[in-house]
């Protein structure tokens, strides 16, 4: 499952731009949520087999998630962001990538 994330990440921006282009005339806002490390129980519900055969070697810089000293975000935090984006409080936000990763993306580029 984790190996699909880079492929999906490469598709999210072209898809976002296509959706934005086709939906803005209907006043539909399109944003992309880019989560970092988020605590979930997905590994408990996912069968993993032969991962070493398909894993691409990646070297990440060392370091912790800066804002939380290494603690992952929570699904509740992502849900709060989604609720905000769905609310009238974000009525002028569209066409934006929103990183919810405790500045982890600064370490990994």
Residue pairs with C-beta under 8 A, 6 or more apart in sequence:
1 42
1 46
1 48
3 51
3 54
3 55
3 56
6 56
9 34
12 32
12 34
13 32
13 97
16 30
16 31
16 32
16 95
16 97
17 95
19 30
20 30
20 94
20 95
23 30
24 30
24 94
29 85
29 90
29 91
29 93
29 94
30 94
30 95
31 85
31 93
31 94
31 95
31 96
31 97
31 98
32 96
32 97
32 98
33 78
33 81
33 82
33 85
33 98
33 100
34 97
34 98
34 99
34 100
34 101
34 105
35 73
35 78
35 100
35 101
36 65
36 72
36 73
36 99
36 100
36 101
36 102
36 104
36 105
37 65
37 72
37 73
37 101
37 102
37 104
38 72
38 73
38 74
38 75
38 77
38 78
39 72
39 73
39 74
39 75
40 75
60 107
60 108
61 107
61 108
61 109
63 107
64 70
65 71
65 72
65 101
65 102
65 103
65 104
65 107
66 102
66 103
66 104
66 106
66 107
67 102
67 103
68 102
71 102
73 100
73 101
73 102
77 100
78 100
81 98
81 100
84 90
85 93
85 98
99 105
